[in-house]
Amino acid sequence: MAERSFAGTVHAPDFPEGLDWLNTSRPLHVTDLKGKLVLLDFWTSC
């Protein structure tokens, strides 16, 4: 079976307004991250 590439075919939505950001001086947008490897770490303190 041939490999399928989805590069450039699926667009991620932008982050919602009003999020609390850590280790950055300003809120980020998806366009700021284009072409970069991104690791999202989801955590809770409950």
N, C-alpha and C positions, 0 to 999 in steps of 0.2 A: 504494500500500500504506500502511495506517495505521501510525503509529509505535507501538511497544510500549514500555511503561515497566516496568522491573523494580524500581523503587524500592519498598523494603519487602518484596520477595518472596524475596530471597536474603540469608541471614545468614552473615556471616564468622565463622569459628571464632576463639576467643580465642588469644592468643600462648602458646606452650609455656612451662612453668616453667623457670627456670634460664638464660634468655637474658642475654647481656651487653648493657646498654643504654648508649647514648652520648647526651650532652647532655640528660639528664633525671635528676631526683633520685630517682626510684623507677620500678619496672617499670610499664608501661602496660597497660591492658586495652582491649579493643575498645569497651566501653561508655564509656570516657574519650574516645573519638574520634568518637562518634556525632554526626552533623551537621556534621562538619568535613571539609575537603579534606585528604587524606593522601597524601603522596608517600613511597614506600618506596624506599630506595636500597640495593640488594644489592651487596656488594663482597667481594672476597677478597684476601688478601695472599700468594698463592702464586706 
